[in-house]
Amino acid sequence: MMNFRIGHGYDVHVLKEGLRLVLGGVEIPHSKGFVAHSDGDVAIHALCDALLGAAALGDIGKLFPDTAAEFEGIDSKILLRRVVALLAEKGYRIGNVDCTIRAQRPKLRPYIDQMRETLAATMGIDADCVSVKATTTEWLGFEGREEGVSVSAVALIYKE
Ligand code: MG
């Protein structure tokens, strides 16, 4: 009998003028980017937490402390790869993942498929097992004021 588990992740990063905007492993041209210890890829961080949550292995703050020089400016795809490896060590494989990005700007639609393909390749799964969605918040809240971007993610993992 298959052992299925689900997990949820959520993350927020602050936007600031003149910084790089990397979301879902894709660099997106924009006037603002993320203030962060790593590359600030808030989508990957939420996804890592969903995967870790599914396996009850803690969170990325525990695994990759933002005080560690080792993780300064790190490509978050490296963190995601490590999370997938950790799950594999415990015998877990990824079923599917689904992320919702809340950002007022820029328009993310043109980048969605590239994010899905990048995330799928990083996790070693098919792109049809990776969903990325984006929504504005109709100018409400910190996302609407373009002060930050939030992402929630869910992941299903399984053991055969
Ligand atoms: Mg983060």
Backbone and ligand atoms as CSV (ligand in chain L), in Angstrom:
chain,resi,resn,atom,element,x,y,z
A,1,MET,N,N,0.847,-1.197,0.000
A,1,MET,CA,C,0.000,0.000,0.000
A,1,MET,C,C,0.887,1.253,0.000
A,2,MET,N,N,0.485,2.217,-0.830
A,2,MET,CA,C,1.256,3.466,-0.920
A,2,MET,C,C,1.043,4.323,0.317
A,3,ASN,N,N,2.108,4.940,0.740
A,3,ASN,CA,C,2.060,5.848,1.880
A,3,ASN,C,C,2.110,7.287,1.346
A,4,PHE,N,N,0.959,7.945,1.317
A,4,PHE,CA,C,0.874,9.333,0.824
A,4,PHE,C,C,0.942,10.316,1.980
A,5,ARG,N,N,1.605,11.437,1.724
A,5,ARG,CA,C,1.625,12.507,2.736
A,5,ARG,C,C,1.528,13.850,2.023
A,6,ILE,N,N,0.923,14.827,2.674
A,6,ILE,CA,C,0.855,16.160,2.088
A,6,ILE,C,C,1.505,17.183,3.011
A,7,GLY,N,N,1.957,18.262,2.424
A,7,GLY,CA,C,2.572,19.323,3.213
A,7,GLY,C,C,2.205,20.677,2.639
A,8,HIS,N,N,2.311,21.683,3.490
A,8,HIS,CA,C,1.995,23.055,3.097
A,8,HIS,C,C,3.171,23.958,3.433
A,9,GLY,N,N,3.427,24.939,2.576
A,9,GLY,CA,C,4.491,25.909,2.846
A,9,GLY,C,C,4.033,27.318,2.522
A,10,TYR,N,N,4.608,28.285,3.219
A,10,TYR,CA,C,4.253,29.689,2.994
A,10,TYR,C,C,5.504,30.529,3.234
A,11,ASP,N,N,5.712,31.531,2.380
A,11,ASP,CA,C,6.849,32.423,2.603
A,11,ASP,C,C,6.541,33.808,2.041
A,12,VAL,N,N,7.215,34.794,2.602
A,12,VAL,CA,C,7.067,36.197,2.191
A,12,VAL,C,C,8.453,36.796,2.048
A,13,HIS,N,N,8.676,37.566,1.001
A,13,HIS,CA,C,9.905,38.351,0.912
A,13,HIS,C,C,9.572,39.796,0.566
A,14,VAL,N,N,10.408,40.689,1.086
A,14,VAL,CA,C,10.242,42.123,0.883
A,14,VAL,C,C,10.817,42.512,-0.484
A,15,LEU,N,N,10.115,43.395,-1.182
A,15,LEU,CA,C,10.589,43.922,-2.466
A,15,LEU,C,C,11.279,45.265,-2.261
A,16,LYS,N,N,12.371,45.457,-2.988
A,16,LYS,CA,C,13.079,46.730,-2.903
A,16,LYS,C,C,13.592,47.106,-4.295
A,17,GLU,N,N,13.599,48.389,-4.586
A,17,GLU,CA,C,14.082,48.889,-5.884
A,17,GLU,C,C,15.507,48.418,-6.157
A,18,GLY,N,N,15.747,48.046,-7.397
A,18,GLY,CA,C,17.117,47.798,-7.858
A,18,GLY,C,C,17.694,46.432,-7.533
A,19,LEU,N,N,16.900,45.536,-6.897
A,19,LEU,CA,C,17.414,44.196,-6.597
A,19,LEU,C,C,16.911,43.194,-7.632
A,20,ARG,N,N,17.535,41.997,-7.645
A,20,ARG,CA,C,17.135,40.942,-8.595
A,20,ARG,C,C,15.816,40.310,-8.172
A,21,LEU,N,N,14.981,40.032,-9.161
A,21,LEU,CA,C,13.725,39.323,-8.900
A,21,LEU,C,C,13.860,37.918,-9.483
A,22,VAL,N,N,13.964,36.940,-8.578
A,22,VAL,CA,C,14.041,35.539,-9.015
A,22,VAL,C,C,12.862,34.808,-8.397
A,23,LEU,N,N,12.041,34.213,-9.251
A,23,LEU,CA,C,10.836,33.509,-8.783
A,23,LEU,C,C,10.712,32.178,-9.509
A,24,GLY,N,N,10.571,31.130,-8.742
A,24,GLY,CA,C,10.429,29.805,-9.359
A,24,GLY,C,C,11.647,29.445,-10.183
A,25,GLY,N,N,12.809,29.940,-9.767
A,25,GLY,CA,C,14.066,29.619,-10.454
A,25,GLY,C,C,14.306,30.439,-11.709
A,26,VAL,N,N,13.417,31.412,-11.973
A,26,VAL,CA,C,13.517,32.198,-13.202
A,26,VAL,C,C,13.779,33.663,-12.852
A,27,GLU,N,N,14.777,34.254,-13.480
A,27,GLU,CA,C,15.047,35.676,-13.254
A,27,GLU,C,C,14.103,36.499,-14.125
A,28,ILE,N,N,13.390,37.421,-13.482
A,28,ILE,CA,C,12.346,38.189,-14.170
A,28,ILE,C,C,12.726,39.667,-14.172
A,29,PRO,N,N,12.756,40.283,-15.350
A,29,PRO,CA,C,13.103,41.706,-15.411
A,29,PRO,C,C,12.034,42.553,-14.723
A,30,HIS,N,N,12.455,43.367,-13.758
A,30,HIS,CA,C,11.512,44.206,-13.013
A,30,HIS,C,C,12.315,45.284,-12.296
A,31,SER,N,N,11.656,46.375,-11.931
A,31,SER,CA,C,12.364,47.464,-11.244
A,31,SER,C,C,12.702,47.110,-9.798
A,32,LYS,N,N,11.990,46.119,-9.227
A,32,LYS,CA,C,12.207,45.718,-7.836
A,32,LYS,C,C,12.607,44.254,-7.751
A,33,GLY,N,N,13.280,43.913,-6.650
A,33,GLY,CA,C,13.637,42.517,-6.405
A,33,GLY,C,C,13.606,42.232,-4.921
A,34,PHE,N,N,14.074,41.059,-4.523
A,34,PHE,CA,C,13.905,40.600,-3.146
A,34,PHE,C,C,15.080,40.912,-2.239
A,35,VAL,N,N,14.728,41.414,-1.062
A,35,VAL,CA,C,15.681,41.583,0.028
A,35,VAL,C,C,15.768,40.216,0.709
A,36,ALA,N,N,16.932,39.572,0.680
A,36,ALA,CA,C,17.041,38.237,1.272
A,36,ALA,C,C,18.491,37.842,1.467
A,37,HIS,N,N,18.669,36.821,2.310
A,37,HIS,CA,C,20.003,36.274,2.559
A,37,HIS,C,C,20.436,35.425,1.366
A,38,SER,N,N,19.450,34.677,0.808
A,38,SER,CA,C,19.714,33.870,-0.392
A,38,SER,C,C,19.378,34.739,-1.605
A,39,ASP,N,N,19.094,34.102,-2.761
A,39,ASP,CA,C,18.643,34.865,-3.932
A,39,ASP,C,C,17.201,35.364,-3.746
A,40,GLY,N,N,16.574,34.959,-2.637
A,40,GLY,CA,C,15.243,35.476,-2.293
A,40,GLY,C,C,14.089,34.835,-3.038
A,41,ASP,N,N,14.336,33.663,-3.609
A,41,ASP,CA,C,13.285,33.023,-4.412
A,41,ASP,C,C,12.183,32.489,-3.487
A,42,VAL,N,N,11.234,33.360,-3.227
A,42,VAL,CA,C,10.177,33.076,-2.263
A,42,VAL,C,C,9.316,31.886,-2.704
A,43,ALA,N,N,9.203,31.646,-4.009
A,43,ALA,CA,C,8.417,30.510,-4.495
A,43,ALA,C,C,9.118,29.203,-4.148
A,44,ILE,N,N,10.420,29.158,-4.370
A,44,ILE,CA,C,11.171,27.942,-4.026
A,44,ILE,C,C,11.170,27.728,-2.516
A,45,HIS,N,N,11.248,28.805,-1.746
A,45,HIS,CA,C,11.251,28.643,-0.295
A,45,HIS,C,C,9.928,28.049,0.199
A,46,ALA,N,N,8.818,28.546,-0.330
A,46,ALA,CA,C,7.513,27.997,0.058
A,46,ALA,C,C,7.405,26.531,-0.360
A,47,LEU,N,N,7.930,26.237,-1.544
A,47,LEU,CA,C,7.895,24.860,-2.048
A,47,LEU,C,C,8.753,23.937,-1.180
A,48,CYS,N,N,9.938,24.390,-0.800
A,48,CYS,CA,C,10.801,23.598,0.100
A,48,CYS,C,C,10.064,23.299,1.397
A,49,ASP,N,N,9.385,24.297,1.948
A,49,ASP,CA,C,8.678,24.091,3.215
A,49,ASP,C,C,7.494,23.135,3.047
A,50,ALA,N,N,6.842,23.168,1.901
A,50,ALA,CA,C,5.751,22.226,1.657
A,50,ALA,C,C,6.297,20.794,1.617
A,51,LEU,N,N,7.428,20.619,0.933
A,51,LEU,CA,C,8.039,19.281,0.824
A,51,LEU,C,C,8.532,18.801,2.189
A,52,LEU,N,N,9.198,19.690,2.912
A,52,LEU,CA,C,9.704,19.331,4.242
A,52,LEU,C,C,8.540,19.058,5.187
A,53,GLY,N,N,7.481,19.860,5.060
A,53,GLY,CA,C,6.302,19.671,5.898
A,53,GLY,C,C,5.653,18.317,5.648
A,54,ALA,N,N,5.602,17.913,4.400
A,54,ALA,CA,C,5.001,16.620,4.055
A,54,ALA,C,C,5.747,15.475,4.733
A,55,ALA,N,N,7.060,15.622,4.856
A,55,ALA,CA,C,7.877,14.570,5.470
A,55,ALA,C,C,8.101,14.833,6.962
A,56,ALA,N,N,7.510,15.920,7.485
A,56,ALA,CA,C,7.702,16.326,8.890
A,56,ALA,C,C,9.191,16.445,9.225
A,57,LEU,N,N,9.921,17.124,8.336
A,57,LEU,CA,C,11.375,17.284,8.520
A,57,LEU,C,C,11.753,18.716,8.890
A,58,GLY,N,N,10.806,19.467,9.416
A,58,GLY,CA,C,11.127,20.834,9.845
A,58,GLY,C,C,10.887,21.836,8.733
A,59,ASP,N,N,11.696,22.891,8.692
A,59,ASP,CA,C,11.523,23.915,7.655
A,59,ASP,C,C,12.883,24.387,7.145
A,60,ILE,N,N,12.868,25.229,6.115
A,60,ILE,CA,C,14.162,25.606,5.518
A,60,ILE,C,C,14.974,26.501,6.448
A,61,GLY,N,N,14.295,27.210,7.354
A,61,GLY,CA,C,15.024,28.015,8.332
A,61,GLY,C,C,15.883,27.137,9.242
A,62,LYS,N,N,15.381,25.931,9.509
A,62,LYS,CA,C,16.113,24.977,10.357
A,62,LYS,C,C,17.264,24.343,9.567
A,63,LEU,N,N,16.968,23.986,8.315
A,63,LEU,CA,C,17.972,23.302,7.480
A,63,LEU,C,C,19.061,24.241,6.972
A,64,PHE,N,N,18.636,25.440,6.567
A,64,PHE,CA,C,19.569,26.391,5.950
A,64,PHE,C,C,19.473,27.734,6.677
A,65,PRO,N,N,20.088,27.857,7.855
A,65,PRO,CA,C,19.946,29.090,8.648
A,65,PRO,C,C,20.433,30.328,7.895
A,66,ASP,N,N,19.669,31.443,8.008
A,66,ASP,CA,C,20.051,32.649,7.258
A,66,ASP,C,C,21.214,33.390,7.936
A,67,THR,N,N,21.756,32.777,8.998
A,67,THR,CA,C,22.958,33.327,9.627
A,67,THR,C,C,24.210,32.668,9.043
A,68,ALA,N,N,24.028,31.576,8.303
A,68,ALA,CA,C,25.174,30.827,7.779
A,68,ALA,C,C,25.712,31.481,6.506
A,69,ALA,N,N,27.003,31.802,6.506
A,69,ALA,CA,C,27.645,32.453,5.358
A,69,ALA,C,C,27.535,31.580,4.109
A,70,GLU,N,N,27.497,30.273,4.341
A,70,GLU,CA,C,27.395,29.277,3.265
A,70,GLU,C,C,26.188,29.546,2.346
A,71,PHE,N,N,25.124,30.118,2.923
A,71,PHE,CA,C,23.886,30.296,2.161
A,71,PHE,C,C,23.699,31.719,1.644
A,72,GLU,N,N,24.685,32.564,1.846
A,72,GLU,CA,C,24.566,33.952,1.417
A,72,GLU,C,C,24.502,34.037,-0.110
A,73,GLY,N,N,23.435,34.647,-0.605
A,73,GLY,CA,C,23.269,34.828,-2.049
A,73,GLY,C,C,23.083,33.532,-2.823
A,74,ILE,N,N,22.836,32.431,-2.092
A,74,ILE,CA,C,22.780,31.111,-2.747
A,74,ILE,C,C,21.582,31.020,-3.698
A,75,ASP,N,N,21.805,30.307,-4.801
A,75,ASP,CA,C,20.750,29.975,-5.750
A,75,ASP,C,C,19.793,29.030,-5.024
A,76,SER,N,N,18.544,29.432,-4.879
A,76,SER,CA,C,17.595,28.616,-4.111
A,76,SER,C,C,17.336,27.256,-4.737
A,77,LYS,N,N,17.661,27.097,-6.038
A,77,LYS,CA,C,17.505,25.780,-6.667
A,77,LYS,C,C,18.400,24.754,-5.964
A,78,ILE,N,N,19.536,25.226,-5.463
A,78,ILE,CA,C,20.444,24.336,-4.721
A,78,ILE,C,C,19.764,23.852,-3.436
A,79,LEU,N,N,19.043,24.763,-2.780
A,79,LEU,CA,C,18.331,24.394,-1.555
A,79,LEU,C,C,17.234,23.371,-1.871
A,80,LEU,N,N,16.514,23.621,-2.966
A,80,LEU,CA,C,15.435,22.704,-3.362
A,80,LEU,C,C,15.997,21.314,-3.669
A,81,ARG,N,N,17.137,21.287,-4.373
A,81,ARG,CA,C,17.766,19.997,-4.688
A,81,ARG,C,C,18.130,19.249,-3.408
A,82,ARG,N,N,18.621,19.998,-2.419
A,82,ARG,CA,C,18.992,19.366,-1.139
A,82,ARG,C,C,17.777,18.815,-0.412
A,83,VAL,N,N,16.668,19.550,-0.487
A,83,VAL,CA,C,15.435,19.086,0.150
A,83,VAL,C,C,14.950,17.798,-0.517
A,84,VAL,N,N,14.990,17.778,-1.845
A,84,VAL,CA,C,14.554,16.581,-2.578
A,84,VAL,C,C,15.451,15.391,-2.226
A,85,ALA,N,N,16.754,15.643,-2.082
A,85,ALA,CA,C,17.704,14.580,-1.722
A,85,ALA,C,C,17.421,14.057,-0.315
A,86,LEU,N,N,17.080,14.979,0.580
A,86,LEU,CA,C,16.764,14.592,1.957
A,86,LEU,C,C,15.518,13.708,1.997
A,87,LEU,N,N,14.514,14.074,1.207
A,87,LEU,CA,C,13.302,13.265,1.129
A,87,LEU,C,C,13.612,11.887,0.545
A,88,ALA,N,N,14.449,11.868,-0.486
A,88,ALA,CA,C,14.808,10.600,-1.128
A,88,ALA,C,C,15.523,9.678,-0.134
A,89,GLU,N,N,16.365,10.278,0.708
A,89,GLU,CA,C,17.043,9.493,1.756
A,89,GLU,C,C,16.049,8.796,2.677
A,90,LYS,N,N,14.914,9.448,2.893
A,90,LYS,CA,C,13.867,8.880,3.760
A,90,LYS,C,C,12.912,7.985,2.967
A,91,GLY,N,N,13.202,7.815,1.683
A,91,GLY,CA,C,12.389,6.926,0.853
A,91,GLY,C,C,11.193,7.588,0.201
A,92,TYR,N,N,11.128,8.931,0.254
A,92,TYR,CA,C,9.978,9.629,-0.320
A,92,TYR,C,C,10.244,10.093,-1.744
A,93,ARG,N,N,9.209,9.981,-2.577
A,93,ARG,CA,C,9.230,10.558,-3.922
A,93,ARG,C,C,8.135,11.615,-3.994
A,94,ILE,N,N,8.302,12.543,-4.939
A,94,ILE,CA,C,7.332,13.632,-5.063
A,94,ILE,C,C,6.227,13.230,-6.020
A,95,GLY,N,N,4.978,13.387,-5.584
A,95,GLY,CA,C,3.834,13.136,-6.451
A,95,GLY,C,C,3.565,14.360,-7.308
A,96,ASN,N,N,3.132,15.431,-6.676
A,96,ASN,CA,C,2.927,16.696,-7.385
A,96,ASN,C,C,3.028,17.849,-6.418
A,97,VAL,N,N,3.228,19.033,-6.969
A,97,VAL,CA,C,3.295,20.244,-6.151
A,97,VAL,C,C,2.459,21.326,-6.822
A,98,ASP,N,N,1.999,22.270,-6.019
A,98,ASP,CA,C,1.162,23.366,-6.540
A,98,ASP,C,C,1.496,24.627,-5.744
A,99,CYS,N,N,1.815,25.705,-6.454
A,99,CYS,CA,C,2.198,26.963,-5.797
A,99,CYS,C,C,1.287,28.086,-6.261
A,100,THR,N,N,0.971,28.988,-5.352
A,100,THR,CA,C,0.254,30.218,-5.712
A,100,THR,C,C,1.097,31.425,-5.300
A,101,ILE,N,N,1.453,32.223,-6.296
A,101,ILE,CA,C,2.253,33.428,-6.057
A,101,ILE,C,C,1.302,34.621,-6.009
A,102,ARG,N,N,1.420,35.415,-4.946
A,102,ARG,CA,C,0.610,36.632,-4.845
A,102,ARG,C,C,1.529,37.834,-5.051
A,103,ALA,N,N,1.374,38.472,-6.201
A,103,ALA,CA,C,2.215,39.628,-6.541
A,103,ALA,C,C,1.377,40.585,-7.381
A,104,GLN,N,N,1.449,41.860,-7.069
A,104,GLN,CA,C,0.692,42.836,-7.850
A,104,GLN,C,C,1.343,43.049,-9.216
A,105,ARG,N,N,2.656,43.155,-9.201
A,105,ARG,CA,C,3.448,43.348,-10.407
A,105,ARG,C,C,4.769,42.625,-10.236
A,106,PRO,N,N,5.492,42.274,-11.270
A,106,PRO,CA,C,5.105,42.367,-12.681
A,106,PRO,C,C,4.107,41.266,-13.045
A,107,LYS,N,N,3.609,41.307,-14.244
A,107,LYS,CA,C,2.740,40.250,-14.754
A,107,LYS,C,C,3.589,38.985,-14.889
A,108,LEU,N,N,3.142,37.907,-14.262
A,108,LEU,CA,C,3.962,36.697,-14.226
A,108,LEU,C,C,3.588,35.658,-15.276
A,109,ARG,N,N,2.437,35.848,-15.899
A,109,ARG,CA,C,1.971,34.842,-16.855
A,109,ARG,C,C,3.033,34.403,-17.880
A,110,PRO,N,N,3.785,35.374,-18.468
A,110,PRO,CA,C,4.759,34.956,-19.485
A,110,PRO,C,C,5.873,34.050,-18.937
A,111,TYR,N,N,6.013,33.964,-17.624
A,111,TYR,CA,C,7.111,33.198,-17.029
A,111,TYR,C,C,6.673,31.890,-16.380
A,112,ILE,N,N,5.368,31.680,-16.312
A,112,ILE,CA,C,4.837,30.541,-15.560
A,112,ILE,C,C,5.359,29.191,-16.079
A,113,ASP,N,N,5.307,28.979,-17.393
A,113,ASP,CA,C,5.737,27.680,-17.917
A,113,ASP,C,C,7.230,27.454,-17.714
A,114,GLN,N,N,7.995,28.537,-17.841
A,114,GLN,CA,C,9.440,28.429,-17.594
A,114,GLN,C,C,9.712,28.078,-16.119
A,115,MET,N,N,8.926,28.656,-15.220
A,115,MET,CA,C,9.063,28.308,-13.790
A,115,MET,C,C,8.740,26.840,-13.579
A,116,ARG,N,N,7.659,26.373,-14.172
A,116,ARG,CA,C,7.247,24.970,-14.002
A,116,ARG,C,C,8.336,24.038,-14.497
A,117,GLU,N,N,8.889,24.358,-15.674
A,117,GLU,CA,C,9.931,23.495,-16.241
A,117,GLU,C,C,11.206,23.535,-15.399
A,118,THR,N,N,11.553,24.727,-14.921
A,118,THR,CA,C,12.760,24.869,-14.096
A,118,THR,C,C,12.604,24.113,-12.781
A,119,LEU,N,N,11.458,24.280,-12.132
A,119,LEU,CA,C,11.221,23.595,-10.856
A,119,LEU,C,C,11.181,22.084,-11.051
A,120,ALA,N,N,10.515,21.644,-12.131
A,120,ALA,CA,C,10.421,20.206,-12.400
A,120,ALA,C,C,11.808,19.611,-12.628
A,121,ALA,N,N,12.625,20.300,-13.421
A,121,ALA,CA,C,13.981,19.802,-13.699
A,121,ALA,C,C,14.799,19.763,-12.408
A,122,THR,N,N,14.631,20.766,-11.565
A,122,THR,CA,C,15.386,20.824,-10.297
A,122,THR,C,C,14.981,19.676,-9.373
A,123,MET,N,N,13.687,19.335,-9.373
A,123,MET,CA,C,13.199,18.264,-8.497
A,123,MET,C,C,13.288,16.887,-9.146
A,124,GLY,N,N,13.601,16.847,-10.463
A,124,GLY,CA,C,13.687,15.570,-11.172
A,124,GLY,C,C,12.334,14.916,-11.380
A,125,ILE,N,N,11.304,15.750,-11.610
A,125,ILE,CA,C,9.971,15.213,-11.899
A,125,ILE,C,C,9.435,15.855,-13.184
A,126,ASP,N,N,8.309,15.334,-13.680
A,126,ASP,CA,C,7.730,15.868,-14.913
A,126,ASP,C,C,7.085,17.238,-14.663
A,127,ALA,N,N,7.136,18.098,-15.680
A,127,ALA,CA,C,6.540,19.431,-15.556
A,127,ALA,C,C,5.024,19.355,-15.332
A,128,ASP,N,N,4.390,18.256,-15.769
A,128,ASP,CA,C,2.939,18.174,-15.540
A,128,ASP,C,C,2.607,17.804,-14.086
A,129,CYS,N,N,3.644,17.583,-13.287
A,129,CYS,CA,C,3.443,17.376,-11.838
A,129,CYS,C,C,3.720,18.663,-11.064
A,130,VAL,N,N,4.001,19.748,-11.782
A,130,VAL,CA,C,4.340,21.018,-11.142
A,130,VAL,C,C,3.376,22.094,-11.622
A,131,SER,N,N,2.612,22.640,-10.689
A,131,SER,CA,C,1.700,23.723,-11.033
A,131,SER,C,C,2.196,25.011,-10.379
A,132,VAL,N,N,2.217,26.075,-11.149
A,132,VAL,CA,C,2.536,27.396,-10.612
A,132,VAL,C,C,1.420,28.334,-11.058
A,133,LYS,N,N,0.832,29.020,-10.101
A,133,LYS,CA,C,-0.242,29.962,-10.409
A,133,LYS,C,C,0.148,31.319,-9.844
A,134,ALA,N,N,-0.384,32.360,-10.448
A,134,ALA,CA,C,-0.081,33.701,-9.953
A,134,ALA,C,C,-1.365,34.496,-9.888
A,135,THR,N,N,-1.451,35.320,-8.868
A,135,THR,CA,C,-2.603,36.202,-8.749
A,135,THR,C,C,-2.156,37.544,-8.182
A,136,THR,N,N,-2.890,38.578,-8.514
A,136,THR,CA,C,-2.679,39.852,-7.817
A,136,THR,C,C,-3.565,39.794,-6.574
A,137,THR,N,N,-3.478,40.800,-5.730
A,137,THR,CA,C,-4.410,40.854,-4.591
A,137,THR,C,C,-5.321,42.072,-4.729
A,138,GLU,N,N,-5.513,42.491,-6.014
A,138,GLU,CA,C,-6.397,43.638,-6.289
A,138,GLU,C,C,-5.963,44.868,-5.493
A,139,TRP,N,N,-4.668,45.080,-5.407
A,139,TRP,CA,C,-4.058,46.230,-4.736
A,139,TRP,C,C,-4.273,46.239,-3.224
A,140,LEU,N,N,-4.754,45.125,-2.668
A,140,LEU,CA,C,-4.951,45.056,-1.214
A,140,LEU,C,C,-3.721,44.445,-0.539
A,141,GLY,N,N,-3.455,44.863,0.691
A,141,GLY,CA,C,-2.395,44.254,1.493
A,141,GLY,C,C,-1.002,44.605,1.001
A,142,PHE,N,N,0.031,43.969,1.638
A,142,PHE,CA,C,1.418,44.305,1.288
A,142,PHE,C,C,1.785,43.894,-0.122
A,143,GLU,N,N,1.156,42.800,-0.599
A,143,GLU,CA,C,1.427,42.387,-1.982
A,143,GLU,C,C,0.860,43.435,-2.938
A,144,GLY,N,N,-0.355,43.892,-2.624
A,144,GLY,CA,C,-1.023,44.878,-3.467
A,144,GLY,C,C,-0.286,46.211,-3.505
A,145,ARG,N,N,0.341,46.564,-2.388
A,145,ARG,CA,C,1.120,47.808,-2.331
A,145,ARG,C,C,2.526,47.625,-2.901
A,146,GLU,N,N,2.813,46.418,-3.377
A,146,GLU,CA,C,4.120,46.073,-3.974
A,146,GLU,C,C,5.259,46.223,-2.983
A,147,GLU,N,N,4.941,45.963,-1.713
A,147,GLU,CA,C,5.975,45.965,-0.669
A,147,GLU,C,C,6.613,44.582,-0.538
A,148,GLY,N,N,5.905,43.577,-1.011
A,148,GLY,CA,C,6.418,42.211,-0.904
A,148,GLY,C,C,5.623,41.258,-1.765
A,149,VAL,N,N,6.113,40.025,-1.811
A,149,VAL,CA,C,5.448,38.949,-2.555
A,149,VAL,C,C,5.288,37.779,-1.587
A,150,SER,N,N,4.132,37.139,-1.601
A,150,SER,CA,C,3.942,35.943,-0.784
A,150,SER,C,C,3.621,34.760,-1.694
A,151,VAL,N,N,4.006,33.596,-1.214
A,151,VAL,CA,C,3.740,32.370,-1.979
A,151,VAL,C,C,3.277,31.291,-1.010
A,152,SER,N,N,2.216,30.586,-1.364
A,152,SER,CA,C,1.876,29.378,-0.629
A,152,SER,C,C,2.008,28.198,-1.570
A,153,ALA,N,N,2.334,27.057,-0.987
A,153,ALA,CA,C,2.584,25.863,-1.798
A,153,ALA,C,C,2.081,24.634,-1.064
A,154,VAL,N,N,1.639,23.662,-1.832
A,154,VAL,CA,C,1.330,22.351,-1.260
A,154,VAL,C,C,2.089,21.297,-2.052
A,155,ALA,N,N,2.405,20.210,-1.371
A,155,ALA,CA,C,3.141,19.121,-2.011
A,155,ALA,C,C,2.592,17.786,-1.545
A,156,LEU,N,N,2.520,16.855,-2.465
A,156,LEU,CA,C,2.179,15.491,-2.121
A,156,LEU,C,C,3.419,14.628,-2.356
A,157,ILE,N,N,3.770,13.859,-1.347
A,157,ILE,CA,C,4.904,12.937,-1.492
A,157,ILE,C,C,4.413,11.527,-1.166
A,158,TYR,N,N,5.173,10.544,-1.593
A,158,TYR,CA,C,4.742,9.175,-1.316
A,158,TYR,C,C,5.932,8.232,-1.183
A,159,LYS,N,N,5.637,7.141,-0.512
A,159,LYS,CA,C,6.588,6.051,-0.340
A,159,LYS,C,C,5.917,4.804,-0.872
A,160,GLU,N,N,6.616,4.011,-1.679
A,160,GLU,CA,C,5.958,2.801,-2.205
A,160,GLU,C,C,6.141,1.638,-1.244
L,1,MG,MG,MG,12.425,32.858,2.400
